[in-house]
């Protein structure tokens, strides 16, 4: 039922379908809430189910940090300060087939409870511990959630959490990277 896609290097989060988006750049936010990584579970129009970080297309004129803050607010119902210290850049990659840039950012959240603020776009919000068996735990949660919802995906579930980016995030969150990352306070909407 599920396939391990941790080496898939990109999220295809689509963000707001309105005009005014920068089709050449997407952002993904690795967001921790009370020690667990918050991910979104989506079912796309073709029936494919994916698990991925919060994120989407950058709007025209928006900085990547502003795009991260907006996406977190839209998808999880929390407000994030838009100054540069609210996020830490984990890495940027170019999508091999579509050619757009994807920037991955770290974020941390301890106030209020992130919620599924886009129930028409997300099946659920998952909270996966950042341990050694992260991918196994994520797939278990997906299978359980899909069973609870009575949803049968079209094909394998795609776990769109790149191994290289996750590893860097885990090192930063564990204080093993030499990076002093302390995000600003965030407040629930």
ZATOR-911522 format. One line per 8 residues: number of its first residue (from 1); their letters; for each residue x, y, z of N, C-alpha, C. Coordinates in nm, 4 decimals, padded with zeros to 6 digits. Each point is the difference from the previous one (the first is absolute). Layout:
NUM	a	X Y Z X Y Z X Y Z; ...
//
This chain:
1	xxxxxxxx	00.0813 -00.1204 00.0000 -00.0813 00.1204 00.0000 00.0851 00.1260 00.0000; 00.1174 -00.0035 00.0640 00.0829 00.1197 00.0028 00.1364 -00.0309 -00.0600; 00.0625 00.1000 -00.0498 00.1345 -00.0110 -00.0534 00.0874 00.1016 00.0705; 00.1213 -00.0406 00.0299 00.0947 00.0875 00.0667 00.0616 00.0925 -00.1044; -00.0389 00.1263 00.0021 00.0490 00.0970 -00.0973 00.0880 00.1050 00.0669; 00.0764 -00.0375 00.1037 00.0776 00.1007 00.0694 00.1107 00.0584 -00.0860; 00.0363 -00.0640 -00.1084 00.1032 00.0571 -00.0860 -00.0569 00.0917 -00.1066; -00.1336 00.0113 -00.0062 -00.0614 00.0943 -00.0926 00.0380 00.1399 00.0450
9	xxxxxxxx	00.0704 00.0772 -00.0832 00.0598 00.1226 00.0501 -00.0901 00.1220 00.0032; -00.1268 -00.0109 -00.0305 -00.0811 00.1204 -00.0088 -00.1414 -00.0228 00.0481; -00.0592 00.1060 00.0546 -00.1415 00.0018 00.0313 -00.0719 00.0621 -00.1179; -00.1154 -00.0540 -00.0338 -00.0761 00.0620 -00.1083 -00.1187 00.0765 00.0569; 00.0172 00.0511 00.1231 -00.1065 00.0793 00.0603 -00.0363 00.1147 -00.0926; -00.1269 00.0191 -00.0255 -00.0421 00.0958 -00.1019 -00.0380 00.1354 00.0553; -00.0257 00.0115 00.1268 -00.0349 00.1307 00.0558 -00.1310 00.0532 -00.0548; -00.0197 00.1280 00.0135 -00.1207 00.0685 -00.0430 -00.0092 00.0010 -00.1529
17	xxxxxxxx	-00.1098 -00.0489 -00.0598 -00.0086 -00.0065 -00.1449 -00.0288 00.1343 -00.0669; -00.0077 00.1080 00.0747 -00.0289 00.1310 -00.0588 00.1175 00.0511 -00.0814; -00.0292 00.0932 -00.0902 00.1060 00.0587 -00.0800 00.0934 00.0821 00.0887; 00.1125 00.0431 -00.0587 00.0954 00.0802 00.0760 00.1044 -00.0829 00.0698; 00.0163 -00.1257 -00.0398 00.1001 -00.0846 00.0612 00.1252 -00.0037 -00.0855; 00.1115 -00.0252 00.0663 00.1264 -00.0177 -00.0687 00.0133 -00.1493 -00.0293; -00.0312 -00.0398 -00.1219 00.0012 -00.1418 -00.0364 00.1394 -00.0609 00.0068; 00.1036 00.0842 00.0120 00.1365 -00.0506 -00.0028 00.0571 -00.0291 00.1385
25	xxxxxxxx	-00.0767 00.0220 00.1064 00.0550 -00.0179 00.1346 -00.1079 -00.0489 00.0966; 00.0338 -00.1069 00.0727 -00.0870 -00.0516 00.1048 00.0775 -00.0047 00.1303; -00.0731 00.0067 00.1098 00.0602 -00.0118 00.1320 -00.0609 -00.1184 00.0730; 00.0811 -00.0655 00.0808 -00.0455 -00.1071 00.0887 00.0541 00.0301 00.1385; -00.0839 -00.0161 00.1015 00.0398 00.0331 00.1369 -00.0027 -00.1260 00.0859; 00.1168 -00.0365 00.0510 00.0101 -00.1073 00.0983 -00.0288 00.0644 00.1344; -00.1187 -00.0237 00.0523 -00.0492 00.0675 00.1190 -00.0130 -00.0991 00.1145; 00.0625 00.0326 00.1117 -00.0093 -00.0851 00.1183 -00.0969 00.0613 00.0991
33	xxxxxxxx	-00.0879 -00.0844 00.0521 -00.0918 00.0389 00.1061 00.0155 -00.1017 00.1118; 00.0436 00.0440 00.1162 00.0210 -00.0856 00.1172 00.0834 -00.1231 -00.0346; 00.1076 00.0215 -00.0749 00.0962 -00.1063 -00.0276 -00.0332 -00.0941 -00.1139; -00.1091 00.0236 -00.0707 -00.0355 -00.0860 -00.1124 -00.0129 00.0835 -00.1272; 00.0275 -00.0612 -00.1133 -00.0091 00.0679 -00.1283 -00.1453 00.0001 -00.0468; -00.0497 00.1181 -00.0366 -00.1373 00.0149 -00.0478 00.0012 -00.0119 -00.1527; -00.0771 -00.0946 -00.0517 -00.0109 -00.0242 -00.1440 -00.1460 00.0046 -00.0413; -00.0240 00.0237 -00.1288 -00.1368 -00.0027 -00.0505 -00.0206 -00.1247 -00.0845
41	xxxxxxxx	-00.1186 -00.0559 00.0112 -00.0411 -00.1161 -00.0791 -00.0992 00.0508 -00.1030; 00.0345 -00.0165 -00.1270 -00.0830 00.0518 -00.1092 -00.0445 -00.1140 -00.0909; -00.1185 00.0156 -00.0584 -00.0398 -00.0858 -00.1116 -00.0199 00.0914 -00.1196; 00.0785 -00.0234 -00.1034 -00.0011 00.0841 -00.1188 -00.1167 -00.0376 -00.0911; -00.0281 00.0843 -00.0988 -00.1163 -00.0208 -00.0881 00.0065 -00.1322 -00.0750; 00.1204 -00.0549 -00.0196 00.0126 -00.1293 -00.0677 -00.0109 -00.1180 00.0959; -00.0288 00.0272 00.1294 -00.0165 -00.1050 00.0998 00.1278 -00.0371 00.0724; 00.1147 00.0511 -00.0452 00.1267 -00.0280 00.0655 00.0013 00.0686 00.1368
49	xxxxxxxx	00.0505 -00.0726 00.1000 00.0102 00.0537 00.1355 00.1476 00.0265 00.0285; 00.0277 00.1184 00.0585 00.1376 00.0342 00.0354 00.0053 00.0554 00.1417; 00.1169 -00.0176 00.0600 00.0314 00.0576 00.1305 00.1180 00.0924 -00.0233; -00.0113 00.1254 00.0454 00.1045 00.0970 -00.0292 -00.0002 00.1124 00.1023; 00.1100 00.0745 00.0037 00.0031 00.1168 00.0874 -00.1008 00.1054 -00.0457; -00.0346 00.0891 00.0899 -00.0838 00.1147 -00.0341 00.0725 00.0787 -00.1088; -00.0736 00.0509 -00.0977 00.0664 00.0815 -00.1005 -00.0842 00.0247 -00.1223; 00.0560 00.0761 -00.0912 -00.0679 00.0307 -00.1239 00.0750 00.1032 -00.0810
57	xxxxxxxx	-00.0678 00.0532 -00.0983 00.0609 00.0957 -00.0923 00.0195 00.1360 00.0653; 00.1118 00.0590 -00.0329 00.0295 00.1361 00.0429 -00.0796 00.0949 -00.0885; -00.0638 00.0998 00.0616 -00.0740 00.0996 -00.0783 00.0959 00.1049 -00.0565; -00.0385 00.0577 -00.1113 00.0820 00.1035 -00.0634 00.0245 00.1143 00.0985; 00.1249 00.0415 00.0145 00.0364 00.1093 00.0893 00.0225 -00.0429 00.1436; -00.0245 -00.1239 00.0329 00.0129 -00.0514 00.1357 00.1409 -00.0561 00.0197; 00.0595 00.0251 00.1161 00.1278 -00.0643 00.0309 -00.0277 -00.1451 00.0366; 00.1046 -00.0819 00.0008 -00.0199 -00.1394 00.0381 -00.0458 -00.0107 00.1454
65	xxxxxxxx	00.0511 00.0863 00.0865 -00.0422 -00.0021 00.1412 -00.1475 00.0390 00.0122; -00.0431 00.1004 -00.0732 -00.1420 00.0380 00.0005 -00.0862 -00.1146 -00.0520; 00.0473 -00.0695 -00.1025 -00.0744 -00.1139 -00.0536 -00.0121 -00.1102 00.1048; 00.1086 -00.0255 00.0730 -00.0041 -00.1016 00.1069 -00.1025 00.0377 00.1064; 00.0063 00.1243 00.0445 -00.0923 00.0468 00.1040 -00.1444 -00.0114 -00.0472; -00.0267 00.0395 -00.1231 -00.1363 -00.0065 -00.0545 -00.0468 -00.1450 -00.0110; 00.0849 -00.0870 -00.0514 -00.0391 -00.1405 -00.0154 -00.0297 -00.0656 00.1350; 00.0856 00.0264 00.1005 -00.0244 -00.0557 00.1337 -00.1339 00.0508 00.0538
73	xxxxxxxx	-00.0254 00.1292 -00.0160 -00.1259 00.0591 00.0467 -00.1198 -00.0610 -00.0725; 00.0079 -00.0071 -00.1325 -00.1117 -00.0526 -00.0789 -00.0273 -00.1474 00.0287; 00.1060 -00.0805 00.0123 -00.0178 -00.1441 00.0110 -00.0200 -00.0499 00.1425; 00.0592 00.0702 00.0990 -00.0070 -00.0479 00.1384 -00.0750 00.0929 00.0940; -00.0434 00.1168 -00.0497 -00.0781 00.0906 00.0826 00.0782 00.0680 00.1101; 00.1318 00.0191 -00.0183 00.0816 00.0724 00.0968 00.0688 00.1157 -00.0708; 00.0311 00.1045 00.0747 00.0661 00.1170 -00.0551 00.1486 -00.0076 00.0324; 00.0835 00.0292 -00.0999 00.1440 -00.0030 00.0172 00.0549 00.1375 -00.0332
81	xxxxxxxx	00.0912 00.0500 00.0828 00.0664 00.1264 -00.0321 00.0736 -00.0156 -00.1321; -00.0023 00.1041 -00.0811 00.0611 -00.0083 -00.1323 00.1428 00.0518 -00.0037; 00.0636 00.0217 00.1143 00.1389 00.0442 -00.0102 00.0898 -00.1220 -00.0213; 00.1193 00.0249 -00.0487 00.0868 -00.1084 -00.0443 00.0392 -00.0985 00.1097; -00.0117 00.0376 00.1276 00.0388 -00.0922 00.1059 -00.1075 -00.1034 00.0305; -00.1173 00.0107 -00.0631 -00.1074 -00.0956 00.0249 00.0254 -00.1335 -00.0679; 00.0867 -00.0022 -00.1021 00.0276 -00.1218 -00.0760 00.1491 -00.0121 -00.0265; 00.0448 -00.1224 -00.0200 00.1389 -00.0266 -00.0334 00.0029 -00.0820 -00.1280
89	xxxxxxxx	00.0751 00.0456 -00.0998 00.0077 -00.0698 -00.1278 00.0772 -00.1306 00.0150; -00.0658 -00.1119 -00.0336 00.0632 -00.1317 00.0051 00.0690 -00.0338 -00.1311; -00.0568 00.0457 -00.1096 00.0577 -00.0294 -00.1306 -00.0952 00.0402 -00.1101; 00.0541 00.0147 -00.1184 -00.0792 00.0334 -00.1177 00.0373 -00.0971 -00.1101; -00.1012 -00.0517 -00.0694 00.0224 -00.0945 -00.1084 -00.0831 00.0407 -00.1203; 00.0408 -00.0471 -00.1163 -00.0743 00.0231 -00.1227 -00.0741 -00.1285 -00.0350; -00.1293 00.0106 -00.0264 -00.0782 -00.1169 -00.0378 00.0511 -00.0523 -00.1342; 00.0350 -00.1287 -00.0081 00.0632 -00.0514 -00.1215 -00.0914 -00.0049 -00.1222
97	xxxxxxxx	-00.1305 -00.0053 00.0184 -00.0921 -00.0116 -00.1133 -00.0691 00.1313 -00.0335; -00.0310 00.0773 00.1042 -00.0762 00.1232 -00.0217 00.0871 00.1250 00.0011; 00.1202 -00.0093 00.0533 00.0950 00.1091 -00.0063 -00.0179 00.1113 00.1010; -00.0994 -00.0074 00.0876 -00.0159 00.1070 00.0973 00.0890 -00.0251 00.1214; 00.0254 00.1083 00.0731 00.0832 -00.0061 00.1189 -00.0864 -00.0310 00.1221; 00.0504 -00.0870 00.0870 -00.0684 -00.0322 00.1255 00.0954 00.0328 00.1143; -00.0423 00.0883 00.0891 00.0802 00.0350 00.1176 -00.0621 -00.0673 00.1214; 00.0829 -00.0700 00.0757 -00.0448 -00.0691 00.1211 00.0466 00.0794 00.1210
105	xxxxxxxx	-00.0930 00.0296 00.0908 00.0299 00.0796 00.1186 -00.0335 -00.0777 00.1267; 00.0727 00.0297 00.1080 -00.0295 -00.0527 00.1327 -00.0818 00.1030 00.0749; -00.0949 -00.0490 00.0779 -00.0778 00.0844 00.0885 -00.0301 -00.0775 00.1265; -00.0346 00.0683 00.1062 -00.0309 -00.0655 00.1262 -00.1186 00.0721 00.0619; -00.0905 -00.0744 00.0594 -00.1228 00.0593 00.0512 -00.0368 -00.0628 00.1323; -00.0272 00.0798 00.1007 -00.0356 -00.0532 00.1319 -00.1287 00.0580 00.0572; -00.0682 00.0891 -00.0699 -00.1208 00.0613 00.0542 -00.1236 -00.0434 -00.0758; -00.1077 -00.0293 00.0706 -00.1227 -00.0428 -00.0665 00.0201 -00.1338 -00.0693
113	xxxxxxxx	-00.1045 -00.0491 -00.0613 00.0060 -00.1290 -00.0675 -00.0205 00.0205 -00.1497; 00.0988 -00.0392 -00.0824 -00.0219 00.0078 -00.1439 -00.1209 -00.0864 -00.0373; -00.0789 00.0498 -00.0933 -00.1208 -00.0731 -00.0403 -00.0083 -00.0046 -00.1515; -00.0862 -00.0816 -00.0498 -00.0229 -00.0071 -00.1435 -00.0872 00.1184 -00.0395; 00.0635 00.1084 -00.0407 -00.0731 00.1216 -00.0350 -00.0517 -00.0025 -00.1433; 00.0359 -00.1040 -00.0768 -00.0475 -00.0151 -00.1380 -00.0612 -00.1389 -00.0203; -00.1111 -00.0283 00.0678 -00.0572 -00.1351 -00.0096 -00.0450 -00.0388 -00.1408; -00.0224 00.0971 -00.0875 -00.0354 -00.0332 -00.1384 00.1219 -00.0426 -00.0808
121	xxxxxxxx	00.1208 00.0318 00.0488 00.1231 -00.0355 -00.0705 00.0790 -00.1106 00.0696; -00.0110 -00.0084 00.1316 00.0762 -00.0988 00.0770 -00.0949 -00.1013 00.0605; 00.0411 -00.1248 -00.0028 -00.0761 -00.1040 00.0688 00.0217 00.0101 00.1504; 00.1235 00.0330 00.0383 00.0345 00.0052 00.1424 00.1357 00.0670 00.0178; 00.0282 00.0331 00.1247 00.1318 00.0453 00.0420 00.0603 -00.1145 00.0803; 00.1221 -00.0391 -00.0330 00.0692 -00.1056 00.0725 00.1096 00.0616 00.0857; 00.0272 -00.0623 00.1140 00.1085 00.0430 00.0873 00.0895 -00.1208 00.0225; 00.1185 00.0018 -00.0626 00.0891 -00.1157 -00.0021 00.1266 00.0286 00.0808
129	xxxxxxxx	00.0329 -00.0859 00.0982 00.1223 00.0185 00.0785 00.1236 -00.0008 -00.0896; 00.1000 00.0804 00.0368 00.1226 00.0140 -00.0797 00.1059 -00.1047 00.0343; -00.0397 -00.1232 00.0202 00.0950 -00.1054 00.0364 00.0609 -00.0703 -00.1193; 00.0785 -00.1051 00.0309 00.0675 -00.0782 -00.1040 -00.0981 -00.0708 -00.0935; -00.1176 -00.0340 00.0507 -00.0984 -00.0698 -00.0835 -00.1106 00.0963 -00.0468; 00.0391 00.1227 -00.0322 -00.0942 00.1027 -00.0434 -00.0881 -00.0473 -00.1153; 00.0613 -00.0572 -00.1041 -00.0764 -00.0381 -00.1188 -00.0987 -00.1125 00.0297; 00.0420 -00.0987 00.0795 -00.0916 -00.1077 00.0378 -00.1180 00.0537 00.0799
137	xxxxxxxx	00.0276 00.0892 00.0947 -00.1064 00.0583 00.0826 -00.0955 00.0836 -00.0849; 00.0544 00.0778 -00.0934 -00.0849 00.0811 -00.0876 -00.0932 -00.0893 -00.0819; 00.0533 -00.1075 -00.0562 -00.0828 -00.0901 -00.0813 -00.1063 -00.0707 00.0839; 00.0331 -00.0351 00.1248 -00.1006 -00.0592 00.0903 -00.1142 00.0977 00.0248; 00.0348 00.1264 00.0260 -00.1033 00.1011 00.0236 -00.0865 00.0205 -00.1240; 00.0617 -00.0015 -00.1171 -00.0754 00.0167 -00.1247 -00.0989 -00.1145 -00.0169; 00.0478 -00.1222 00.0156 -00.0875 -00.1165 -00.0167 -00.1167 00.0043 00.0976; 00.0282 00.0349 00.1253 -00.1042 00.0080 00.1016 -00.1014 00.1095 -00.0323
145	xxxxxxxx	00.0504 00.1171 -00.0400 -00.0887 00.1124 -00.0320 -00.0867 -00.0310 -00.1210; 00.0596 -00.0585 -00.1038 -00.0779 -00.0340 -00.1193 -00.1062 -00.1046 00.0322; 00.0344 -00.0976 00.0838 -00.0978 -00.1014 00.0405 -00.1150 00.0646 00.0776; 00.0342 00.0910 00.0933 -00.1033 00.0695 00.0776 -00.0921 00.0820 -00.0895; 00.0560 00.0579 -00.1074 -00.0785 00.0833 -00.0912 -00.0686 -00.0812 -00.1099; 00.0338 -00.1297 -00.0090 -00.0575 -00.0843 -00.1037 00.0468 00.0371 -00.1402; 00.1241 00.0444 -00.0107 00.0539 00.0454 -00.1289 00.0979 -00.1026 -00.0547; -00.0189 -00.0330 -00.1261 00.0918 -00.0877 -00.0715 00.0756 00.0856 -00.1012
153	xxxxxxxx	00.1331 00.0160 00.0164 00.0741 00.0842 -00.0941 00.0106 -00.0645 -00.1378; 00.0209 00.0834 -00.0992 00.0254 -00.0468 -00.1354 00.1505 -00.0245 -00.0105; 00.0426 -00.1238 00.0184 00.1428 -00.0322 -00.0013 00.0611 00.0123 00.1378; 00.1302 00.0015 00.0018 00.0738 00.0085 00.1255 -00.0107 00.1390 00.0618; 00.0069 00.0048 00.1319 00.0078 00.1276 00.0705 00.1410 00.0545 -00.0198; 00.0093 00.1266 -00.0328 00.1303 00.0628 -00.0225 00.0415 00.0775 00.1243; 00.1105 -00.0399 00.0581 00.0554 00.0679 00.1170 00.1047 00.0981 -00.0518; -00.0367 00.1267 -00.0093 00.0824 00.1032 -00.0637 00.0801 00.0789 00.1031
161	xxxxxxxx	00.0853 -00.0726 00.0700 00.0871 00.0596 00.1006 00.1428 -00.0423 -00.0348; 00.0760 00.0872 -00.0662 00.1348 -00.0370 -00.0449 00.0923 -00.0384 00.1146; 00.0681 -00.1128 -00.0158 00.0887 -00.0527 00.1044 00.1087 00.1015 00.0376; 00.0638 00.0621 -00.0969 00.1082 00.0949 00.0254 -00.0492 00.1205 00.0813; -00.1166 00.0520 -00.0364 -00.0553 00.1169 00.0695 -00.0459 -00.0406 00.1401; -00.0656 -00.1163 00.0132 -00.0431 -00.0470 00.1318 00.1200 -00.0190 00.0925; 00.1065 -00.0581 -00.0518 00.1195 -00.0226 00.0812 00.0576 00.1324 00.0507; 00.0087 00.0982 -00.0867 00.0503 00.1324 00.0411 -00.0923 00.0606 00.1056
169	xxxxxxxx	-00.1305 -00.0115 -00.0193 -00.0972 00.0523 00.0961 00.0163 -00.0681 00.1359; 00.0130 -00.1332 -00.0011 00.0164 -00.0735 00.1254 00.1265 00.0441 00.0730; 00.1088 00.0225 -00.0735 00.1246 00.0455 00.0622 -00.0170 00.1379 00.0630; -00.0666 00.0891 -00.0700 -00.0226 00.1346 00.0522 -00.0868 -00.0050 00.1253; -00.1094 -00.0767 -00.0045 -00.0916 -00.0065 00.1138 00.0644 -00.0674 00.1203; 00.0974 -00.0892 -00.0240 00.0693 -00.0678 00.1100 00.1210 00.0795 00.0483; 00.0274 00.1161 -00.0637 00.1135 00.0823 00.0396 00.1337 -00.0558 -00.0437; 00.0003 -00.0899 -00.1012 00.1230 -00.0657 -00.0433 00.0623 00.0634 -00.1233
177	xxxxxxxx	-00.0540 00.1096 -00.0483 00.0457 00.0550 -00.1270 00.0926 00.1199 00.0160; 00.0097 00.0531 00.1204 00.0759 00.1224 00.0195 -00.0803 00.1239 -00.0355; -00.1263 -00.0180 -00.0392 -00.0878 00.1110 -00.0357 -00.0839 00.0355 00.1224; 00.0001 00.1262 00.0365 -00.0842 00.0465 00.1109 -00.1311 00.0499 -00.0598; -00.1007 -00.0834 00.0013 -00.1280 00.0342 -00.0601 -00.1039 00.0152 00.1098; -00.0499 00.1232 00.0172 -00.1026 00.0270 00.0993 -00.1069 00.0854 -00.0643; -00.1085 -00.0622 -00.0461 -00.1041 00.0785 -00.0668 -00.0719 00.0930 00.0952; -00.0589 00.1032 -00.0577 -00.0789 00.0937 00.0792 -00.1231 -00.0689 00.0571
185	xxxxx	-00.0649 00.0665 00.0928 -00.1253 -00.0541 00.0548 -00.1083 00.0094 -00.1072; -00.0786 -00.1038 -00.0063 -00.1124 -00.0046 -00.0943 -00.1269 -00.0043 00.0825; -00.1075 00.0488 -00.0559 -00.1248 00.0048 00.0747 -00.1131 -00.0650 -00.0796; -00.0919 -00.0701 00.0684 -00.1131 -00.0577 -00.0714 -00.0889 00.1073 -00.0572; -00.0661 -00.0313 -00.1111 -00.0926 00.0936 -00.0643 -00.1231 00.0143 00.0877
//
